[in-house]
Amino acid sequence: MKINLLKFSPTVILLLYTLNLSAAVITWTGGTGNWDVSTNWDSGTIPTTTDDVTISSGIVMIPASYSAHALSVTISSTGVLELADSSALQIDSAAVNGIVIYSGSGLNNAGVIHINSPGIFGIENYSGSLHNLPTGKIYITNAGTGGIRNHKAGAILTNDGLININNTGLGDGIYSTKVMVNNVGASIIITHTETNGIDSYNGSLTNYGEISIDFTGDDGMMITGSAFNNYGDVEIAHCYKGGGANGAMGIYAQSIKNRSGASFYIHHVESSAMRTYGDLENDGQIEIFNKSYIGIFVKDATLSNQETGEIKIVGNGNSAIHLDNASVENGGFLYFDNNGGWAIDASAGSDSDNKKNGIIQGNGIIRGGAFVDSGTLIPGDDIGALEIFGYKPSLPVYNMKIAGPDSAGSQGGYDLLTFRFSNTDTLQGDVNVAFFDGYTGVSKDTFFMISIPLGYTGTFNSINLPVLDTGLFWETVYAVDGVKFVINGTITWTGVTSEDWNTSTNWDRNIVPNALNDVIIPTGTTYSAHVSSEPIIKSLLVMPGASMVIAQALTVKP
């Protein structure tokens, strides 16, 4: 990913200043005082829309309920500009920057600042302090280059209020090489940028509030040289520059730490929704959906989803997660569905680890490297299928569902897990199966729910199947290519106790047949069956040479 450092030649800068020669320059001379007092200015007049304002010392206050105007404002040396709650500052069509803040100076805003159509940046914080207070609102529209540039040693951008940037001509919504903090309760809204929404280049970016970025001509956020610490909520959408798989990303970062209670919500992104070449640590929520090419791309690093972390990736054109010499460590909840490629696509040297408390749920194929599983696997949201290459179980748990006897992984059918062991491994773990969507079990229904086409040894530690109606029972079949569960309703007469049909010990299952059962009467029993009541059964097979007596009635209802 390229880094856009916009530079301007002396000729361009000279031209921009030449266009502004007709503007008057008014300098603050009033020490500490109010903007709306004419004697506080060297011109003896209050600045208007055609004046370039300079504040190099003192504290200038725009008082409550007052609306100030200027063509541009430059704050330098020890100067400070403060806007009171309910005050306003309107800046239109500045030739270069709407507001410039130099080293040692500051802007503290509790009012409303509107900057429209500046030639280059709405605000350039050049080693100064830009503090937008809780009641403060900053609106920047139609900037020639970018909304805010926060750079050079000592520059600090602190937002406790609202920053709204719309429609940048050549550059980023916010470009920062130094400290940038979005605090609790604060909001940054950036829409329609020519390049990145936020570009933090070798700076420090921490979010405790809300960040919303929509319609960018490059990455939603590009963060290089430092980690992005997110304690708040970030939504990024519609990042597109026409590069296809190599196009705009939601977030391109050195590393990301999404803290407990924080969230990322990313959708409609041309390339990767999130791409890191450093660790991605998630204790919060990450939701990626709808039209991104790859959900999360991790290179030479680790995607660590902690115990409180939730990651959901749905409806992307390619892989949900792509690992390039990287790894996934899941101790939380990881969900993927309806992605065009792999659930997890891992290159050589990559691996995945579903830890003891980890849950992986969804549909798709996990391939590449080794997949060590000590956690829980759940196919699908309703009914689904998961397939895993290089599978290495380590006392995992499998939670599966049955909604009917149709094909595995289909709606109304049953879950399917497919394990492709790197060699013939021993089965481990606990299987838990539940009925779903009203299904209660029918005799002879068979569910091939665990496919192991490359072979295996051993059996599961435990299999917990749902309770069936009286007369039906489960059979677990360990076949050469997997494990199936069969509902059996066949009961065979043993006649070891007496000839009485209604004595349970005369049947191999120790129950008296009912309307759900297929009954077999074999030869060679001690006693022949004698029906003295009026039972109802599903079917009856009397083997050649066997006999039974029906004293009253026997009803067969298939």
C-alpha positions in Angstrom: 0.0 0.0 0.0 1.4 3.3 -1.1 1.8 6.2 1.4 0.5 9.5 0.1 2.7 12.4 1.2 1.3 15.5 -0.6 4.0 18.0 -1.4 3.6 21.4 -3.1 6.3 23.3 -5.1 7.2 26.9 -4.2 5.5 27.9 -7.4 2.2 26.4 -6.3 2.4 28.0 -2.8 3.3 31.4 -4.4 0.3 31.1 -6.7 -2.0 30.3 -3.8 -0.8 33.3 -1.8 -0.9 35.6 -4.9 -4.6 34.7 -5.2 -5.1 36.1 -1.7 -3.2 39.4 -2.0 -6.4 41.4 -1.8 -7.2 40.0 1.6 -6.3 42.2 4.7 -4.1 40.8 7.4 -5.4 41.6 10.9 -3.3 40.9 14.0 -4.4 40.4 17.5 -2.9 42.9 20.0 -5.3 42.7 22.9 -3.5 40.3 25.3 -6.4 38.3 26.9 -9.7 39.4 25.6 -12.7 39.0 23.3 -12.7 38.6 19.6 -15.7 41.0 19.2 -13.9 44.0 20.7 -12.4 46.2 17.9 -9.6 47.7 20.0 -8.1 44.3 20.5 -7.0 44.3 16.8 -4.2 46.3 15.2 -6.6 47.5 12.5 -9.1 48.8 15.1 -11.8 46.7 13.4 -13.3 43.3 14.0 -12.2 40.7 11.4 -14.6 40.0 8.6 -14.9 37.3 5.9 -12.2 38.9 3.8 -9.6 39.1 6.6 -6.6 36.8 7.3 -6.3 36.7 11.1 -3.0 36.3 13.0 -2.8 35.5 16.7 0.8 35.3 18.0 0.2 36.0 21.7 -2.5 36.3 24.2 -5.7 34.4 24.6 -8.5 35.3 22.2 -12.0 34.3 23.3 -15.0 34.1 20.9 -17.7 34.7 23.5 -20.9 32.7 23.9 -23.7 33.4 21.3 -21.2 35.4 19.1 -20.5 34.4 15.5 -17.0 35.3 14.2 -15.9 35.4 10.6 -12.5 35.3 8.9 -10.9 34.3 5.6 -8.2 32.3 7.6 -6.8 32.1 11.1 -3.1 31.6 11.9 -2.2 30.9 15.6 1.5 31.0 16.5 4.1 31.5 19.2 2.1 31.7 22.5 -1.2 32.5 21.0 -4.4 30.7 21.9 -7.8 30.9 20.3 -10.8 29.7 22.5 -14.4 29.4 21.4 -17.0 29.4 24.2 -20.0 27.2 24.2 -22.6 28.4 21.7 -20.1 30.6 19.9 -19.2 30.1 16.2 -16.4 30.8 13.8 -17.0 30.7 10.0 -14.1 30.5 7.5 -14.9 30.4 3.8 -12.6 30.0 0.8 -9.2 30.4 2.4 -6.4 30.4 -0.2 -4.3 27.9 1.7 -5.4 26.6 5.1 -8.5 27.5 7.0 -6.7 27.4 10.4 -3.0 27.0 11.1 -1.7 26.2 14.6 2.0 26.5 15.1 4.3 25.2 17.9 3.5 26.5 21.4 0.1 27.8 20.4 -3.4 26.2 20.6 -7.0 26.1 19.6 -9.6 25.1 22.2 -13.1 24.8 20.8 -16.3 24.5 22.8 -18.4 26.2 20.1 -18.9 25.5 16.4 -16.3 26.0 13.7 -17.3 25.8 10.0 -14.5 25.7 7.4 -15.6 25.6 3.8 -13.6 25.2 0.6 -10.0 25.9 1.9 -7.3 25.8 -0.7 -5.3 23.0 1.0 -6.3 21.9 4.5 -9.2 22.8 6.7 -6.9 22.8 9.8 -3.1 22.4 9.8 -1.8 21.7 13.3 1.9 22.3 12.9 3.4 21.2 16.3 0.5 22.9 18.2 -2.4 21.8 20.3 -5.9 21.3 18.7 -8.5 20.5 21.4 -12.1 20.1 20.5 -14.0 20.2 23.8 -17.2 18.2 24.6 -19.6 20.8 23.2 -17.3 21.6 20.3 -18.2 20.9 16.7 -15.8 21.3 13.8 -17.2 21.0 10.2 -14.8 21.0 7.3 -16.2 20.7 3.7 -14.7 20.7 0.2 -11.1 21.0 1.3 -8.7 21.4 -1.7 -6.4 18.7 -0.2 -7.4 17.3 3.2 -9.5 18.0 6.2 -7.0 18.1 9.0 -3.2 17.7 9.0 -1.7 17.0 12.4 2.0 16.8 12.2 5.5 17.8 13.3 7.0 17.4 16.8 4.7 18.1 19.6 1.4 18.2 17.6 -1.6 16.9 19.6 -5.1 16.5 18.3 -7.6 15.8 21.1 -11.3 15.4 20.3 -14.0 15.4 23.0 -16.8 16.7 20.7 -17.6 16.3 17.0 -15.4 16.5 14.0 -17.2 16.2 10.7 -15.2 16.2 7.4 -16.8 15.9 4.1 -15.5 15.9 0.5 -11.7 16.2 0.4 -10.2 17.2 -3.0 -6.8 15.5 -3.2 -6.0 13.9 0.1 -7.1 12.3 3.4 -9.8 13.2 5.8 -7.3 13.4 8.6 -3.5 13.0 8.1 -1.6 12.6 11.4 2.0 11.9 12.2 1.8 12.6 15.9 -0.7 12.2 18.8 -4.3 11.8 18.0 -7.0 10.9 20.6 -10.7 10.5 20.2 -12.1 10.4 23.7 -15.2 8.9 25.3 -18.4 10.5 23.9 -16.6 12.1 21.0 -17.3 11.4 17.3 -15.3 11.7 14.1 -17.3 11.5 10.9 -15.5 11.4 7.6 -17.2 11.0 4.2 -16.1 11.3 0.6 -12.4 11.5 0.7 -10.1 11.3 -2.3 -7.6 9.1 -0.6 -7.7 7.7 3.0 -10.3 8.5 5.6 -7.6 8.6 8.4 -3.9 8.2 7.7 -1.9 7.9 10.9 1.7 7.7 9.7 4.3 6.9 12.4 1.9 8.6 14.8 -0.2 7.5 17.8 -3.9 6.9 17.3 -6.2 6.0 20.2 -10.0 5.9 20.0 -12.4 5.8 23.0 -15.4 7.3 21.2 -17.0 6.8 17.8 -15.3 6.9 14.3 -17.4 6.7 11.2 -15.8 6.6 7.7 -17.8 6.3 4.5 -17.0 6.5 0.8 -13.2 6.8 0.6 -11.0 6.8 -2.6 -8.5 4.6 -0.8 -8.3 2.9 2.6 -10.7 3.8 5.3 -7.9 3.9 7.8 -4.2 3.5 7.1 -2.1 3.2 10.2 1.6 2.7 9.8 4.5 2.8 12.3 2.4 2.2 15.5 -0.5 0.2 16.9 -4.1 1.4 16.6 -5.7 1.1 20.1 -9.5 1.0 19.9 -11.6 1.3 23.0 -14.6 2.7 21.2 -16.7 2.0 18.1 -15.4 2.2 14.5 -17.6 1.9 11.4 -16.0 1.9 7.9 -17.8 1.4 4.6 -17.6 2.0 0.8 -13.8 2.1 0.4 -13.1 1.9 -3.4 -10.4 3.0 -5.7 -10.7 0.6 -8.7 -7.8 -1.8 -7.8 -9.9 -4.9 -7.3 -8.1 -7.4 -5.0 -5.3 -4.9 -4.6 -7.6 -2.0 -4.1 -8.9 0.0 -1.2 -9.0 -1.6 2.3 -11.1 -0.9 5.3 -8.1 -0.8 7.6 -4.5 -1.2 6.7 -2.4 -1.3 9.9 0.9 -2.2 11.4 -1.1 -3.7 14.3 -4.5 -3.4 15.9 -5.7 -3.8 19.5 -9.5 -3.9 19.8 -10.2 -3.7 23.5 -13.0 -5.2 25.5 -16.3 -3.5 24.8 -14.9 -1.9 21.6 -16.1 -2.7 18.1 -15.3 -2.6 14.4 -18.1 -2.7 11.8 -16.8 -2.9 8.3 -18.7 -3.5 5.0 -18.6 -2.8 1.3 -14.8 -2.6 1.0 -13.1 -3.3 -2.3 -10.1 -5.3 -1.0 -9.4 -6.6 2.5 -11.7 -5.3 5.2 -8.8 -5.5 7.7 -5.2 -6.1 6.8 -2.3 -6.1 9.3 1.4 -6.9 9.0 1.5 -6.9 12.8 -0.6 -8.6 15.5 -4.3 -8.1 15.6 -5.5 -8.6 19.1 -9.3 -8.6 19.7 -11.1 -8.5 23.0 -14.1 -6.8 21.6 -16.3 -7.2 18.6 -15.4 -7.3 14.9 -18.1 -7.6 12.3 -17.3 -7.7 8.6 -19.9 -8.3 5.9 -21.1 -7.7 2.4 -18.8 -7.4 -0.5 -15.4 -7.2 0.9 -12.8 -9.2 -1.0 -11.1 -10.7 2.0 -12.4 -10.3 5.6 -9.1 -10.3 7.6 -5.6 -10.5 6.0 -2.8 -11.2 8.4 0.9 -11.3 7.3 3.9 -12.4 9.4 1.9 -12.0 12.6 -0.9 -13.4 14.8 -4.6 -12.9 14.9 -5.5 -13.4 18.5 -9.2 -13.5 19.4 -9.3 -13.4 23.1 -11.9 -15.0 25.4 -14.2 -12.0 25.3 -13.6 -11.4 21.6 -16.2 -12.0 18.9 -15.4 -12.0 15.2 -18.1 -12.4 12.5 -17.3 -12.5 8.8 -20.2 -12.9 6.4 -20.7 -12.5 2.7 -17.3 -11.7 1.4 -16.1 -12.4 -2.2 -13.1 -14.5 -1.1 -11.7 -15.9 2.1 -13.0 -14.9 5.5 -9.5 -15.0 6.9 -6.3 -15.2 5.0 -3.0 -16.0 6.7 0.3 -15.3 5.0 3.0 -16.9 7.2 0.7 -16.1 10.1 -1.5 -17.7 12.7 -4.9 -17.6 14.3 -5.3 -18.2 18.0 -9.0 -18.3 18.9 -10.1 -18.2 22.6 -13.4 -16.4 21.9 -16.1 -16.7 19.3 -15.3 -16.9 15.6 -18.1 -17.0 13.0 -18.1 -17.1 9.2 -20.7 -17.8 6.6 -21.6 -17.3 2.9 -18.0 -16.3 1.9 -16.9 -16.9 -1.7 -13.7 -18.6 -0.8 -12.2 -20.3 2.2 -13.3 -19.8 5.8 -9.6 -19.7 6.8 -7.0 -19.8 4.0 -3.5 -20.4 5.4 -0.3 -20.4 3.4 2.7 -22.6 4.2 4.1 -21.9 7.6 0.7 -20.7 8.9 -1.4 -22.5 11.5 -4.6 -22.2 13.5 -5.3 -23.0 17.1 -8.9 -23.2 18.5 -8.2 -23.0 22.3 -10.1 -24.7 25.1 -12.6 -21.8 25.5 -12.7 -21.0 21.8 -15.8 -21.5 19.6 -15.7 -21.7 15.9 -19.0 -21.7 14.1 -20.2 -21.4 10.5 -19.8 -22.8 7.1 -16.8 -23.2 4.9 -13.4 -24.8 4.5 -10.3 -24.3 6.8 -7.2 -25.2 4.9 -3.4 -24.9 5.1 -1.0 -25.6 7.9 -2.1 -27.4 11.0 -5.4 -26.8 12.8 -5.1 -27.7 16.5 -8.5 -27.9 18.1 -9.1 -27.9 21.9 -12.3 -25.8 21.7 -15.8 -26.2 20.3 -16.8 -26.6 16.6 -20.4 -25.8 15.5 -21.3 -26.2 11.8 -23.6 -23.5 10.5 -26.0 -21.1 12.1 -29.0 -23.2 11.3 -27.7 -26.3 9.5 -24.2 -26.1 8.1 -21.0 -27.8 7.1 -17.4 -27.2 8.1 -14.4 -28.9 6.5 -10.9 -28.8 8.0 -7.6 -29.8 6.4 -4.6 -30.7 8.6 -6.9 -31.3 11.6 -5.3 -32.2 14.9 -7.9 -32.7 17.7 -6.9 -32.2 21.3 -10.0 -33.1 23.4 -12.4 -30.8 21.5 -16.2 -30.5 21.7 -18.5 -30.8 18.7 -22.0 -29.3 19.0 -24.2 -30.4 16.1 -27.8 -30.2 15.0 -30.4 -32.4 13.2 -33.4 -30.9 11.5 -34.3 -33.8 9.3 -33.0 -36.7 7.2 -32.1 -34.7 4.1 -28.5 -34.4 2.9 -25.8 -33.1 5.3 -25.4 -29.4 5.4 -28.7 -28.6 3.6 -31.6 -26.7 5.0 -33.9 -29.1 6.9 -31.0 -31.6 7.0 -28.2 -32.0 9.5 -24.8 -30.7 10.2 -21.6 -32.1 8.7 -18.1 -32.0 9.9 -15.4 -33.1 7.6 -11.9 -33.8 8.9 -8.9 -34.3 6.7 -6.2 -35.5 9.0 -2.6 -35.0 7.9 -2.2 -38.7 8.8 -4.4 -41.3 10.5 -5.1 -39.6 13.8 -7.0 -40.9 16.8 -10.5 -39.5 17.4 -10.9 -37.4 20.5 -13.4 -35.2 22.2 -17.1 -35.1 23.0 -19.9 -35.0 20.5 -23.2 -33.3 21.4 -26.1 -33.6 19.1 -29.5 -31.7 19.4 -32.7 -31.8 17.4 -33.5 -28.6 15.6 -36.5 -27.0 13.9 -39.1 -29.4 15.2 -37.6 -32.7 14.2 -38.0 -35.4 16.8 -36.6 -38.6 15.1 -38.0 -41.3 12.8 -37.0 -44.9 12.7 -34.3 -45.8 10.1 -33.3 -42.2 9.6 -29.5 -42.1 9.2 -27.2 -39.1 9.8 -23.6 -39.3 8.4 -22.5 -36.2 10.4 -18.7 -36.7 10.7 -16.8 -37.5 7.5 -13.1 -38.6 7.8 -12.2 -39.6 4.2 -8.5 -40.2 4.9 -9.1 -42.6 7.8 -8.8 -42.5 11.5 -8.4 -44.7 14.6 -10.2 -44.9 18.0 -13.5 -43.5 19.1 -14.9 -40.3 20.6 -14.6 -39.8 24.4 -18.4 -39.4 24.6 -21.4 -39.1 22.3 -24.5 -37.3 23.7 -27.5 -37.8 21.4 -31.0 -36.3 21.9 -33.7 -38.2 23.7 -36.0 -40.2 21.4 -39.6 -41.2 21.8 -40.1 -44.5 23.6 -39.5 -47.4 21.3 -36.7 -45.6 19.3 -33.0 -45.8 20.1 -29.7 -44.6 18.7 -26.9 -46.6 17.1 -23.5 -45.1 16.5 -21.7 -46.6 13.5 -17.9 -46.1 13.2 -17.5 -46.6 9.4 -14.1 -46.6 7.6 -14.7 -43.0 6.3 -16.5 -41.4 9.2 -19.1 -41.7 11.9 -22.9 -42.0 11.4 -25.8 -42.0 13.8 -28.8 -44.2 13.1 -32.3 -44.1 14.6 -33.4 -47.7 15.1 -36.9 -48.8 15.9 -36.4 -52.6 15.3 -37.3 -54.8 18.3 -36.7 -58.6 18.3 -38.6 -61.2 20.3 -36.3 -63.2 22.6 -39.0 -65.1 24.6 -36.6 -65.8 27.5 -39.1 -65.2 30.2 -42.5 -66.3 29.0 -44.8 -66.2 26.0 -46.4 -62.9 27.1 -46.1 -60.2 24.4 -46.5 -57.5 27.1 -43.5 -58.6 29.2 -40.6 -56.3 28.4 -37.9 -58.9 29.3 -39.1 -61.0 26.4 -37.7 -58.4 24.0 -34.1 -57.6 23.1 -34.5 -53.9 24.0 -36.4 -54.6 27.2 -39.4 -52.6 26.1 -42.8 -53.7 24.8 -43.2 -52.7 21.1 -45.4 -49.7 20.2 -46.5 -47.9 17.0 -43.0 -46.7 16.3 -41.4 -50.2 16.2 -40.5 -52.7 13.5 -41.0 -56.1 15.1 -39.1 -59.3 14.3 -40.2 -62.8 15.5 -37.2 -65.1 15.0 -36.9 -68.9 15.2 -35.3 -70.8 18.1 -36.7 -68.9 21.1 -37.6 -70.6 24.3 -41.2 -69.3 24.2 -43.3 -68.3 21.2 -44.9 -64.9 21.3 -48.6 -64.8 22.5 -50.6 -61.7 21.8 -53.5 -61.4 24.4 -54.1 -57.6 24.0 -54.5 -55.3 21.0 -51.1 -53.8 20.3 -50.3 -51.4 17.4 -46.8 -51.7 15.7 -45.2 -50.2 12.6 -44.3 -53.5 10.9 -44.0 -57.2 11.6 -41.6 -59.8 10.2 -42.1 -63.4 11.2 -39.0 -65.4 10.2 -39.5 -68.7 8.4 -40.0 -71.5 10.9 -41.0 -69.1 13.7 -44.5 -68.9 15.2 -46.7 -66.6 17.2 -50.2 -66.6 18.6 -52.6 -63.7 18.2 -55.5 -64.3 20.6 -57.2 -61.0 20.1 -55.9 -58.4 17.5 -52.6 -57.0 16.3 -52.6 -53.8 14.3 -49.8 -53.0 11.8 -49.6 -49.3 10.7 -46.5 -48.6 8.5 
